[in-house]
């Protein structure tokens, strides 16, 4: 009984870690933000995309850090930022 429980927990753990292992950290440069409301609008547009798990935009650095699953294309992120009214360019994918 105890062995089955341990095996079941190990299997469950392997599934949960494999989901997070596929996440990608994306860094984008955002141009045109001028006030505190701008990053909020960019984050809102990014979070509307299916597969975006987190988005954080910094006004001072002009950067958006986005955590996505592997299905999200960089072009989708750039288009979302453009929909918010700003210019964007991909800096890196990790």
URDABEL-V737262 format. One record per backbone hydrogen bond with DSSP energy under -1.0 kcal/mol. NH is the residue of the N-H (numbers start at 1). CO is the residue of the C=O. Records with the same first field share a line. If there is no record, write none. Layout:
NH = CO + CO
This chain:
5 = 1
6 = 2
7 = 3
8 = 4
9 = 5
10 = 6
11 = 7
12 = 8
13 = 9
14 = 10
15 = 11
16 = 12
17 = 13
18 = 14
19 = 15
20 = 16
21 = 17
23 = 20
24 = 68
26 = 66
27 = 92
28 = 64
29 = 89
30 = 62
31 = 87
38 = 35
41 = 37
42 = 38
43 = 39
44 = 40
45 = 41
46 = 42
47 = 43
49 = 46
52 = 49
53 = 67
54 = 67
56 = 65
58 = 63
62 = 58
64 = 28
65 = 56
66 = 26
67 = 54
68 = 24
69 = 51
72 = 69
77 = 73
78 = 74
79 = 75
80 = 76
81 = 77
82 = 78
83 = 79
84 = 80
85 = 82
86 = 81
87 = 31
89 = 29
91 = 27
92 = 27
94 = 25
